[in-house]
Structure formats: structure tokens, C-alpha cells
Amino acid sequence: MKKENLSALLESNPYPGRGIVLGKSGESAVAVYFIMGRSENSRNRVFVPTEDGIRTQAHDPSKMTDPSLIIYHPVREAGRGLIVTNGDQTDTIRDYIFRGRTFAEALKSRTFEPDGPNWTPRISGLLSPDGSFQLSILKSADGNPDCCCRYFYHYDAPLPGEGRFIHTYTGDGNPLPSFEGEPVRVALEEDTPEALADRVWAALDPDNKVSLFVRFVSLADGTCREAIRNRY
């Protein structure tokens, strides 16, 4: 399987929705998370730092019409691990881990988002201190909400210069078509989170992009470097 160009993938898709990339660049583990939006309510958001990650926040509170499904903590630390998701399952995973349970057990207690007819998939990732990582997607069965399909992927030996990319939608549409297949193998060759953030931000559709988060974690000493981009 060849490594795809992340910029090219994003430039060719006007609406991948929300996306996660986990992997390794140089001597750092890498986590990327971005959000996009079509409605004013979805676009009216920014990423703001917290003590253990980031959260979404209304850019203009007076324009926020429905906070459900769009206000949450996308990134939170759990011990020395890092959780990245597209919804409030971040907190579910964190709670399970602190109780000695697993990433998979946490997600078996959740399902796709209740936003029919889209039934937006829940995508989640867990980055471990040694650079290994897990990804998951919970999605309806080809748009049928009577069945939740649960997929889990574990990468125990991350290779330098590459990551895995998973996102919610294959493209724009009504209803929005859910992501298909395995997480995509992509090249990661930047030395800094700022450089990677600049590349991803430039590739996202200018009308639909909302916010972006990138973290580099040193595999030698666990120190972190971050970059955030917000439309507003």
C-alpha cells in the first residue's frame, strides 16, 4: 500500500467533514484533528486550549442555535496517552481508561451520532506514549440506523514519516456519505507542528474549513509542541 499525499486527498474532497491523523514524523508522534462545517451553526466554532487538550467553543455565542454534537472536547489527555475524537465520546474513553478499561470497551458503549439522515460516524483515536495508536469508526450500516458497524484498527509499530487518516464523510452530499474502508496511509514529513498545520490548513476547502489542531509529542521525553488554526 503506497503512502498517499494528505494535501492531495484534502484538496480533492470539498467536504471530508471531521478528520483524524495519527502517526510519526521524525522522532515525534503526531496527532491531527480538523473540523469543517456547512451550516452557520457548525462554522461558528473555534478550538481553544484546555489544561489537558482542547475544546470547541462558539466564536459568537449569540449565533449558537444548537450546541449538541458540535460543542465537546476533541482532544484530552488520559495519563500519558492522548485521546482524539469527533464528539463527546472523548470523555467516555477517558472515563473508561481511568477505570482500567479499554478504548474498545468504551466505544462499544457508544454508537454513531443521532443526526439522521446523515448518521454521522463517530471517529476516535488513542495515541500511546510509545507512539503506537488505535483508531476506530462507528457507523450506520450503509445509512440504515438499525445496525451500528464498529471498526477498530491497532498500529503497534508506527513507521517514521507516515500516519493513518480517517474522516467522517467520503464527500459532500445529502445525506452525507460515510467514510468507507480502512484508515488511509499518508506521508508525514514535517519537522514542526506549525509546518504540518500550515500544509493541512491550506489544503482544506476554504468555504468549509473551521478549525485545526496539530500536536507533536517527542518519543524521547514526552514533551509536546502544538499548533492551532481557526477560521475566526
C-alpha positions as YAML, in Angstrom:
chain: A
units: angstrom
residues:
- id: 1
  name: MET
  ca: [0.00, 0.00, 0.00]
- id: 2
  name: LYS
  ca: [1.55, 3.29, -1.04]
- id: 3
  name: LYS
  ca: [1.62, 6.39, 1.14]
- id: 4
  name: GLU
  ca: [-0.91, 8.93, -0.09]
- id: 5
  name: ASN
  ca: [-0.34, 12.67, -0.17]
- id: 6
  name: LEU
  ca: [-2.51, 14.13, 2.59]
- id: 7
  name: SER
  ca: [-2.73, 17.54, 0.92]
- id: 8
  name: ALA
  ca: [-3.88, 16.00, -2.36]
- id: 9
  name: LEU
  ca: [-6.54, 13.93, -0.57]
- id: 10
  name: LEU
  ca: [-7.93, 17.01, 1.16]
- id: 11
  name: GLU
  ca: [-7.78, 19.22, -1.91]
- id: 12
  name: SER
  ca: [-9.77, 16.65, -3.90]
- id: 13
  name: ASN
  ca: [-12.55, 16.43, -1.30]
- id: 14
  name: PRO
  ca: [-14.55, 19.59, -0.54]
- id: 15
  name: TYR
  ca: [-16.18, 18.03, 2.50]
- id: 16
  name: PRO
  ca: [-14.36, 15.25, 4.38]
- id: 17
  name: GLY
  ca: [-16.17, 16.52, 7.50]
- id: 18
  name: ARG
  ca: [-14.08, 15.89, 10.59]
- id: 19
  name: GLY
  ca: [-10.75, 14.11, 10.35]
- id: 20
  name: ILE
  ca: [-8.06, 12.46, 12.48]
- id: 21
  name: VAL
  ca: [-4.47, 11.66, 11.54]
- id: 22
  name: LEU
  ca: [-2.22, 9.73, 13.93]
- id: 23
  name: GLY
  ca: [1.32, 8.67, 13.14]
- id: 24
  name: LYS
  ca: [5.00, 9.54, 13.35]
- id: 25
  name: SER
  ca: [7.16, 12.26, 11.83]
- id: 26
  name: GLY
  ca: [10.87, 12.17, 12.59]
- id: 27
  name: GLU
  ca: [11.23, 11.35, 16.29]
- id: 28
  name: SER
  ca: [7.78, 12.61, 17.27]
- id: 29
  name: ALA
  ca: [4.37, 11.01, 17.48]
- id: 30
  name: VAL
  ca: [1.82, 13.13, 15.63]
- id: 31
  name: ALA
  ca: [-1.87, 13.85, 16.19]
- id: 32
  name: VAL
  ca: [-4.01, 15.95, 13.82]
- id: 33
  name: TYR
  ca: [-7.68, 16.82, 14.17]
- id: 34
  name: PHE
  ca: [-9.76, 19.13, 11.99]
- id: 35
  name: ILE
  ca: [-13.41, 20.12, 11.73]
- id: 36
  name: MET
  ca: [-15.43, 21.52, 8.86]
- id: 37
  name: GLY
  ca: [-18.95, 22.90, 8.62]
- id: 38
  name: ARG
  ca: [-21.69, 23.65, 6.09]
- id: 39
  name: SER
  ca: [-24.18, 25.47, 8.31]
- id: 40
  name: GLU
  ca: [-23.69, 28.76, 10.14]
- id: 41
  name: ASN
  ca: [-24.07, 26.90, 13.44]
- id: 42
  name: SER
  ca: [-21.29, 24.42, 12.56]
- id: 43
  name: ARG
  ca: [-18.97, 27.12, 11.25]
- id: 44
  name: ASN
  ca: [-19.45, 29.30, 14.32]
- id: 45
  name: ARG
  ca: [-16.72, 27.50, 16.29]
- id: 46
  name: VAL
  ca: [-13.10, 27.78, 17.34]
- id: 47
  name: PHE
  ca: [-10.64, 25.48, 19.09]
- id: 48
  name: VAL
  ca: [-9.42, 26.77, 22.44]
- id: 49
  name: PRO
  ca: [-6.71, 25.16, 24.61]
- id: 50
  name: THR
  ca: [-7.55, 23.49, 27.93]
- id: 51
  name: GLU
  ca: [-5.34, 22.06, 30.67]
- id: 52
  name: ASP
  ca: [-5.42, 18.61, 29.05]
- id: 53
  name: GLY
  ca: [-6.16, 19.29, 25.38]
- id: 54
  name: ILE
  ca: [-8.65, 21.44, 23.50]
- id: 55
  name: ARG
  ca: [-12.37, 22.09, 23.36]
- id: 56
  name: THR
  ca: [-14.71, 23.62, 20.82]
- id: 57
  name: GLN
  ca: [-16.29, 26.97, 21.67]
- id: 58
  name: ALA
  ca: [-18.76, 29.26, 19.93]
- id: 59
  name: HIS
  ca: [-17.00, 32.09, 18.14]
- id: 60
  name: ASP
  ca: [-20.13, 34.24, 18.53]
- id: 61
  name: PRO
  ca: [-22.35, 32.87, 21.35]
- id: 62
  name: SER
  ca: [-25.31, 34.92, 20.10]
- id: 63
  name: LYS
  ca: [-25.35, 32.88, 16.87]
- id: 64
  name: MET
  ca: [-25.19, 29.45, 18.51]
- id: 65
  name: THR
  ca: [-28.54, 27.74, 17.88]
- id: 66
  name: ASP
  ca: [-27.83, 24.15, 18.95]
- id: 67
  name: PRO
  ca: [-24.71, 23.12, 20.91]
- id: 68
  name: SER
  ca: [-25.42, 19.39, 20.76]
- id: 69
  name: LEU
  ca: [-22.93, 17.42, 18.67]
- id: 70
  name: ILE
  ca: [-20.72, 20.46, 17.97]
- id: 71
  name: ILE
  ca: [-19.51, 21.59, 21.43]
- id: 72
  name: TYR
  ca: [-17.22, 19.00, 23.00]
- id: 73
  name: HIS
  ca: [-13.61, 18.18, 23.93]
- id: 74
  name: PRO
  ca: [-11.98, 16.75, 20.78]
- id: 75
  name: VAL
  ca: [-8.60, 16.19, 22.44]
- id: 76
  name: ARG
  ca: [-7.91, 15.13, 26.04]
- id: 77
  name: GLU
  ca: [-5.01, 13.50, 27.81]
- id: 78
  name: ALA
  ca: [-5.52, 10.29, 29.74]
- id: 79
  name: GLY
  ca: [-2.42, 9.67, 31.78]
- id: 80
  name: ARG
  ca: [0.39, 9.81, 29.22]
- id: 81
  name: GLY
  ca: [-1.94, 8.87, 26.37]
- id: 82
  name: LEU
  ca: [-3.83, 11.25, 24.08]
- id: 83
  name: ILE
  ca: [-7.46, 10.79, 23.04]
- id: 84
  name: VAL
  ca: [-8.69, 12.41, 19.81]
- id: 85
  name: THR
  ca: [-12.31, 12.13, 18.68]
- id: 86
  name: ASN
  ca: [-15.06, 13.97, 16.84]
- id: 87
  name: GLY
  ca: [-17.53, 14.09, 19.73]
- id: 88
  name: ASP
  ca: [-18.25, 13.67, 23.40]
- id: 89
  name: GLN
  ca: [-17.00, 10.08, 23.23]
- id: 90
  name: THR
  ca: [-13.66, 11.67, 24.15]
- id: 91
  name: ASP
  ca: [-14.93, 11.84, 27.72]
- id: 92
  name: THR
  ca: [-16.34, 8.30, 27.56]
- id: 93
  name: ILE
  ca: [-12.95, 6.91, 26.51]
- id: 94
  name: ARG
  ca: [-11.14, 8.95, 29.16]
- id: 95
  name: ASP
  ca: [-13.50, 7.73, 31.91]
- id: 96
  name: TYR
  ca: [-13.09, 4.10, 30.86]
- id: 97
  name: ILE
  ca: [-9.30, 4.35, 30.76]
- id: 98
  name: PHE
  ca: [-9.17, 5.85, 34.25]
- id: 99
  name: ARG
  ca: [-11.30, 2.92, 35.45]
- id: 100
  name: GLY
  ca: [-8.83, 0.44, 33.98]
- id: 101
  name: ARG
  ca: [-10.98, -0.38, 30.96]
- id: 102
  name: THR
  ca: [-10.04, -0.23, 27.28]
- id: 103
  name: PHE
  ca: [-10.50, 2.04, 24.27]
- id: 104
  name: ALA
  ca: [-12.62, -0.62, 22.55]
- id: 105
  name: GLU
  ca: [-14.78, -1.23, 25.62]
- id: 106
  name: ALA
  ca: [-15.54, 2.47, 25.84]
- id: 107
  name: LEU
  ca: [-16.62, 2.71, 22.22]
- id: 108
  name: LYS
  ca: [-18.78, -0.39, 22.46]
- id: 109
  name: SER
  ca: [-20.93, 1.69, 24.81]
- id: 110
  name: ARG
  ca: [-21.47, 4.34, 22.11]
- id: 111
  name: THR
  ca: [-22.88, 4.48, 18.60]
- id: 112
  name: PHE
  ca: [-22.94, 6.84, 15.60]
- id: 113
  name: GLU
  ca: [-24.35, 10.35, 16.02]
- id: 114
  name: PRO
  ca: [-28.17, 10.74, 16.20]
- id: 115
  name: ASP
  ca: [-28.35, 13.18, 13.28]
- id: 116
  name: GLY
  ca: [-30.40, 11.28, 10.69]
- id: 117
  name: PRO
  ca: [-30.44, 11.00, 7.76]
- id: 118
  name: ASN
  ca: [-26.63, 11.53, 7.90]
- id: 119
  name: TRP
  ca: [-25.99, 9.32, 10.96]
- id: 120
  name: THR
  ca: [-22.53, 10.85, 11.17]
- id: 121
  name: PRO
  ca: [-19.86, 8.30, 12.13]
- id: 122
  name: ARG
  ca: [-18.02, 8.65, 15.40]
- id: 123
  name: ILE
  ca: [-14.29, 8.55, 14.71]
- id: 124
  name: SER
  ca: [-11.84, 8.13, 17.58]
- id: 125
  name: GLY
  ca: [-8.14, 7.67, 18.17]
- id: 126
  name: LEU
  ca: [-5.83, 6.87, 21.08]
- id: 127
  name: LEU
  ca: [-2.13, 7.77, 20.84]
- id: 128
  name: SER
  ca: [0.09, 5.92, 23.33]
- id: 129
  name: PRO
  ca: [3.39, 7.22, 24.83]
- id: 130
  name: ASP
  ca: [5.45, 4.79, 22.73]
- id: 131
  name: GLY
  ca: [3.87, 6.10, 19.53]
- id: 132
  name: SER
  ca: [1.58, 3.14, 18.93]
- id: 133
  name: PHE
  ca: [-2.01, 4.09, 18.29]
- id: 134
  name: GLN
  ca: [-5.54, 2.90, 17.76]
- id: 135
  name: LEU
  ca: [-8.30, 4.22, 15.51]
- id: 136
  name: SER
  ca: [-11.99, 3.44, 15.38]
- id: 137
  name: ILE
  ca: [-15.09, 4.33, 13.41]
- id: 138
  name: LEU
  ca: [-18.67, 3.63, 14.49]
- id: 139
  name: LYS
  ca: [-21.07, 4.00, 11.57]
- id: 140
  name: SER
  ca: [-24.53, 3.02, 10.38]
- id: 141
  name: ALA
  ca: [-24.93, 0.09, 8.00]
- id: 142
  name: ASP
  ca: [-24.96, 1.93, 4.67]
- id: 143
  name: GLY
  ca: [-27.25, 4.59, 6.12]
- id: 144
  name: ASN
  ca: [-29.51, 2.15, 7.95]
- id: 145
  name: PRO
  ca: [-29.57, 3.18, 11.64]
- id: 146
  name: ASP
  ca: [-30.88, -0.23, 12.73]
- id: 147
  name: CYS
  ca: [-27.29, -1.53, 12.78]
- id: 148
  name: CYS
  ca: [-24.10, 0.05, 14.13]
- id: 149
  name: CYS
  ca: [-20.95, -1.22, 12.43]
- id: 150
  name: ARG
  ca: [-17.90, -0.99, 14.70]
- id: 151
  name: TYR
  ca: [-14.39, -1.00, 13.24]
- id: 152
  name: PHE
  ca: [-11.14, -0.94, 15.24]
- id: 153
  name: TYR
  ca: [-7.57, -0.61, 13.98]
- id: 154
  name: HIS
  ca: [-4.40, -1.03, 16.08]
- id: 155
  name: TYR
  ca: [-0.96, 0.08, 14.87]
- id: 156
  name: ASP
  ca: [1.68, -1.15, 17.31]
- id: 157
  name: ALA
  ca: [4.80, -0.13, 15.38]
- id: 158
  name: PRO
  ca: [4.34, 3.33, 13.83]
- id: 159
  name: LEU
  ca: [6.74, 3.85, 10.94]
- id: 160
  name: PRO
  ca: [8.66, 7.12, 10.55]
- id: 161
  name: GLY
  ca: [7.22, 9.55, 8.06]
- id: 162
  name: GLU
  ca: [3.72, 8.13, 7.90]
- id: 163
  name: GLY
  ca: [0.34, 8.19, 9.56]
- id: 164
  name: ARG
  ca: [-3.19, 6.90, 9.18]
- id: 165
  name: PHE
  ca: [-6.04, 9.20, 8.19]
- id: 166
  name: ILE
  ca: [-9.72, 8.62, 8.95]
- id: 167
  name: HIS
  ca: [-12.59, 11.06, 8.44]
- id: 168
  name: THR
  ca: [-16.36, 11.14, 8.65]
- id: 169
  name: TYR
  ca: [-17.52, 11.61, 5.05]
- id: 170
  name: THR
  ca: [-16.32, 10.50, 1.63]
- id: 171
  name: GLY
  ca: [-17.51, 13.84, 0.26]
- id: 172
  name: ASP
  ca: [-20.41, 16.27, 0.12]
- id: 173
  name: GLY
  ca: [-23.97, 15.11, -0.43]
- id: 174
  name: ASN
  ca: [-27.46, 14.89, 1.02]
- id: 175
  name: PRO
  ca: [-27.41, 12.74, 3.02]
- id: 176
  name: LEU
  ca: [-23.66, 12.89, 3.61]
- id: 177
  name: PRO
  ca: [-21.95, 9.62, 2.58]
- id: 178
  name: SER
  ca: [-19.97, 7.98, 5.39]
- id: 179
  name: PHE
  ca: [-16.26, 7.14, 5.20]
- id: 180
  name: GLU
  ca: [-15.52, 3.73, 3.64]
- id: 181
  name: GLY
  ca: [-12.61, 1.33, 4.02]
- id: 182
  name: GLU
  ca: [-9.52, 1.29, 6.23]
- id: 183
  name: PRO
  ca: [-7.77, 4.42, 7.52]
- id: 184
  name: VAL
  ca: [-5.68, 5.81, 4.68]
- id: 185
  name: ARG
  ca: [-1.89, 5.58, 4.85]
- id: 186
  name: VAL
  ca: [-0.45, 9.09, 4.40]
- id: 187
  name: ALA
  ca: [3.01, 10.65, 4.36]
- id: 188
  name: LEU
  ca: [4.10, 12.80, 7.33]
- id: 189
  name: GLU
  ca: [7.40, 14.55, 6.69]
- id: 190
  name: GLU
  ca: [7.22, 17.87, 8.58]
- id: 191
  name: ASP
  ca: [9.65, 18.76, 11.37]
- id: 192
  name: THR
  ca: [7.27, 21.00, 13.32]
- id: 193
  name: PRO
  ca: [3.55, 21.14, 14.14]
- id: 194
  name: GLU
  ca: [3.41, 24.61, 12.58]
- id: 195
  name: ALA
  ca: [4.64, 23.31, 9.23]
- id: 196
  name: LEU
  ca: [2.16, 20.42, 9.21]
- id: 197
  name: ALA
  ca: [-0.68, 22.71, 10.32]
- id: 198
  name: ASP
  ca: [0.12, 25.16, 7.52]
- id: 199
  name: ARG
  ca: [0.05, 22.36, 4.93]
- id: 200
  name: VAL
  ca: [-3.22, 20.82, 6.12]
- id: 201
  name: TRP
  ca: [-4.95, 24.17, 6.62]
- id: 202
  name: ALA
  ca: [-4.03, 25.29, 3.10]
- id: 203
  name: ALA
  ca: [-5.42, 22.04, 1.64]
- id: 204
  name: LEU
  ca: [-8.83, 22.19, 3.37]
- id: 205
  name: ASP
  ca: [-11.71, 23.71, 1.40]
- id: 206
  name: PRO
  ca: [-11.72, 27.46, 2.20]
- id: 207
  name: ASP
  ca: [-15.52, 27.69, 2.41]
- id: 208
  name: ASN
  ca: [-15.97, 24.71, 4.73]
- id: 209
  name: LYS
  ca: [-12.88, 24.59, 6.97]
- id: 210
  name: VAL
  ca: [-13.43, 25.67, 10.58]
- id: 211
  name: SER
  ca: [-10.58, 24.65, 12.92]
- id: 212
  name: LEU
  ca: [-7.42, 22.53, 13.04]
- id: 213
  name: PHE
  ca: [-5.23, 21.12, 15.83]
- id: 214
  name: VAL
  ca: [-1.78, 19.53, 15.49]
- id: 215
  name: ARG
  ca: [0.36, 18.09, 18.27]
- id: 216
  name: PHE
  ca: [3.89, 16.66, 18.08]
- id: 217
  name: VAL
  ca: [4.93, 14.51, 21.07]
- id: 218
  name: SER
  ca: [8.64, 13.71, 21.49]
- id: 219
  name: LEU
  ca: [9.09, 9.95, 21.76]
- id: 220
  name: ALA
  ca: [12.30, 10.58, 23.72]
- id: 221
  name: ASP
  ca: [10.98, 12.69, 26.59]
- id: 222
  name: GLY
  ca: [7.23, 13.22, 26.06]
- id: 223
  name: THR
  ca: [7.44, 16.98, 25.55]
- id: 224
  name: CYS
  ca: [4.73, 18.47, 23.34]
- id: 225
  name: ARG
  ca: [4.54, 21.12, 20.66]
- id: 226
  name: GLU
  ca: [1.20, 22.28, 19.28]
- id: 227
  name: ALA
  ca: [-0.36, 24.42, 16.59]
- id: 228
  name: ILE
  ca: [-3.98, 25.58, 16.27]
- id: 229
  name: ARG
  ca: [-5.67, 27.21, 13.27]
- id: 230
  name: ASN
  ca: [-9.13, 28.77, 13.45]
- id: 231
  name: ARG
  ca: [-11.24, 30.27, 10.68]
- id: 232
  name: TYR
  ca: [-12.31, 33.01, 13.09]
...
